[in-house]
Amino acid sequence: MKAIQIREFGSNDSLLYTELAEPKLNPGEVLVKNKVAGVNPIDWKTCSGGGAAPFIGDLPFIPGWEFAGTVEQVAEDVTDFSIGDEVFGLIRFPERAGCFASYVAAPAEQISLRPEGMSIETAAGLGLAGLTAWQALFDKGNLQASQQVVVLAGAGGVGHIAIQLAKWMGAKVITTASEENHAYLLSIGADIVIDYHNQEITDHVNNVDLVIDGIGGDVGIDALRCVKPGGRLVTLPSVTKDEVIAAGKAMKVTVEPIRVEPNSEQLERLAGLCVDRKLQLRIADSIPIEELGKAFDASRTGRVKGKIIVTI
């Protein structure tokens, strides 16, 4: 099979597009002919030696955690899937999963059927960003209808999904973005969009129930001042979580860090919302897998509008 392999951590030069043996099935797995995979900042961070690198183990490895494709083999103990099923998922995160490849051995309990009416591109790019947004809003943030939520970096992969999910829940949504993204974010459910280039969110927003912090560091710390007593902030970037948590303790605001977890039931709910047109994944770009370095370079800029996918 064709795959991207990493033999040493480093720059894009470490991304080797090569021919490898297909993975062998273990109990509880299905073999998927992969067609599209999602690209996330955690991918290039890990390939550079940061991110999830401590969980990868010995090199070489095939990066990538989310995919969409067709089931070609099923382990004897798997009963929920059959050959020919269209499936998608976020698998094994943060340990190695091997999704930047033409075949993936996926744990059956971590994948879902791709429903009719949901494109394969949406399915491939939905897993990590969609589950992160869901778990941040509802599992960690306990967001309820009629509450107010701030989503920092609303135009990003997680941000634009979080806006839509919060609006679906019935919350008032405030977000930050550059002016060029304001019309789009208002169209998907944001009630207020603040231009972070020339406006301080703390000058315009206070007493909110929840902040989804997709930026971290000083920006996340400043956003604590928007939270009402008893509210909370969920911070996504792991590299700055400790300093944001410490600042929250000093201000008596609960700060919850998050590491996304595979969850097939939540994936099914997200897919259902996509089919019902209550949730839309914005595809920023589609790039052939042999040009994965180009996708990484775009993601590194931090200015991607939505989600990058690679075709296989």
N, C-alpha and C positions, 0 to 999 in steps of 0.2 A: 504494500500500500504506500501511497504518498503521505508524507508527514513533515511537519516542522520539528526538528530535534535540536535540543540544547546540550552541547557537550561541555561547555564551561559558561559560567555567568559572565555577562559583559554587554556590549553594545549590540546594535542590530547585526553586526558582523558575526555574532554567535548564532544567528538564526540559520540553521542548515535545512534546506528543503531537499529531502532525500527519500530513498526507497527503504522501507522497513517491513518486517513480517507483521501480518495481521495479529491483533491481540487474541489470546486464547480465553475462552469463557471459563469463569469460575461459577460455582453454585450461586444462584440468585441474580445472575446477570443475563443481559441480552446483547447480541452483537448488532450494532447499528451501522449501516452504510451511511456515512455522514455526508451531508450536502451543503450545509451552511453552519458557521460558527460565529459566536459573538466575541467582540474584542472589548476589553475593559482595561482601565488603568492598572489594575492589579496584575495584568498579564505582563506588560513591559517592565513594571517594577520588579516582579519576580524574576524575569529573565535577566535583569540587570544585577541580581543578587540581593534585592530588597524584598518588599512585599511578603509573599508567602514562601520565600526561599527556605526558611528554616523548617518548613513542613515537607519539603520535596524529597529529602533523602539523597541517596547517591545519584550522581549524574552518569549517563545522559538521561534526559527525560523529554517527553512531549508536552508542551504547555497547552493551556486552554481548558476552560471549565464548562462552557455551555455550547449546545449543539442542537441541530434538528436534522432528522433523516429517517431512514426506513429500516425496520427490524429485518435482519437476514437470518439470524440464529437465535434460539431460545434455550437456556439451560433447562435441564429436566425438571427442576423444582419450581420453575416459573410458570404460573398459570394465568397471570393477568394480561399477558401480551402474546401475540402470535406473529408468525412470519408475515411480512407485508404491512404491518401496522406502521402508520406515520407517528413518530414520537419526537419529543423534545425534552430538554432538561438542563438543570444545573447540577453537576454531580461531583461528589467527593471533596468539595471545597472545605478547607484550604489545601488538602493533600493532592498529590498528582492525579490528574484525570485524563489527560491525553486527547483533548478535543480538537486540536489543530492537526487533524489526520483524517484520512478518507474512511477509516473504520474506528469505531469506539466500542469498547466493552463497558456497558453502563449498568450500574445497579438498578434492578427493576423497581425497587422501592423509591427511587429518587427521580423517576421520569414519569411523563404523562403522555397520553394520547393527544396528538394535534387535531383539534376539531375541524370539521369542514367550515370554511369561512375564515380561517386564520391562516395567513400566508406563512410559508416556511421561513421567510426572512424575519417576520415578526417573532415567530416561535424561537428562532435561533438567538435573537437578541434580547429576549424578554427575561430570561432566567435570573441572572445576577442583579440587574438593575431593578427588575420587577419585584423580586423577593426582598431585596434590600429595602425598597420603598415600603412594601407591605409590612415587613417586620419592624421597621423603624416607626411607622405610624401607629400600628395597631398592637403589636406584641410589646414593644418597648415604650411607645408613647401613649398607649391606651387612648387614642383619639376617639372622641365621641361627636355625634351630630351637634351642631350649633356652637361648637368650640372654635377658637381661633388658632390657626397654625401658621408659622413662618417657615418657608422652605428657602434656605439659602442656595444660591446657584440653581435657579429654577430651569434654566435651559439645558442643563446637563442630562446625562443618561438617567440617573436616579431622580433628579429634580423634577423633570417634566412628567414622570410617572407619578411621583408623590403628589404633585398638584392635582392630577386627575383623580387619584384615589381619595384624597382628602375631600375634594368637591363631591365625589360620589357618596362619601360618608355623610355629607351635609354640613361640612365645616366651612368657615370663612377662611380663605387662603390668601396670604400675603407672601410675595416672593421678591427676590432680587435678581436683576439681570441687566445687561447692557441695553441701551435704548432700542437697538435694532431687533431685539427679541421680544419687546413689550407686546406688540400686536398678537404675535403667536401665543404667548403665555396667557393673555386675556382670553383668547379664543378657545383655550383648552380648560378654562375654569378659574384662573387666578382672578381674585377680586381687586387686588392692588398689586402693582409692580413698581418696585423702587429701583432707580438707576444707581447702582453702587459706585459708578464713576464720580458722581457729583452730589450724592445724597448719603447721609448717614442713616441707617435704618433706625437707630435708637432715637433720632430726632422726630421720627414719624410714627413709631410703633411702640406700644407698651402694653403690659397686662395681658399678654397672650398665654394660651394654655400650653403650647408646645412649639418648640423650634426643631426643625430637622436641619442639622448642621453638616452640609456636605463639603465644607472648606476647612474647618478646624483652625488651630492656632489662634492668633489675635482676633480674627474675624469671628470665630466661634465664641471666644471669651467675651467680646463686645456684645454679641447677641444675647448673652445671659441677662443683660439689663432689660430686654424686651419681655422677659418671662414674669408672670404674676406669681405671688406667693402660692406655693403648692403646685406650681407648674413644673415642667421639665424640659430639658434639652437632650436630644439624641444626637451624638456626634459620630460621624462615619469614619473620618481618617484615623487610622490606628496610631500613626506616628506622633500625633499631638493629643491623643485622648487623655493622657495623664495630666497634662497641664490644664486642659479644659475642665476635667473633673475636679482638680484642686481649686480652680477659680470658682466653680459652682459651689463647692463646700463653703468657701469664704463668703459667698453671696447668699447662701442658704437656698440654692436652686439645685434640684436633683438633676444630675447629668448621667445619662446612660450611654455607655459605649455599645457598639454593635459589631458583630461579625456575622455576615449572612450565612444561613444554614440551608442546605437543600431541603425542599419540602414539596412533595408531589401534590398534596391536597391544595396548598396555596397556589401552586402553578395552575391547577385546574380552575381555580376561581379566577385567577388573572386571565386565563385563556377565555373563560366564559365572558368576562367583561369586554375583552377584545372583540369577540364575535358579536356581542350585543351593542358594539360601537360606543361603549361607555369608557373605553380605554384605548388609546392609540399610541403605538410605539413609533417615535420619529426616527427614521433611518437617516443618519448623517451621510453615510457613504457605504458603498459595497465594493470590496477590493478582492482580487484573486488571492488565494492563500499563499502563492509563491511570492507575493509582494507584501507579506505581513509586516515587514519593516516600515513600509509606507504607512500602514495603519497605525503602527506604534508611534511613528513620528507625529501623526496628526493628533493622536490621543495625548501625547506629551505636552502639546501646546496648551491644554486646558481650556480650549475654546471650541470644542466639538459641540455641535447643536444636536443632541440626541445620541444615537447609538451607531457605532461602526460595526459592520459585519464583514466576514470574509467568506467567499464562495469556494467550494472544494470540488 
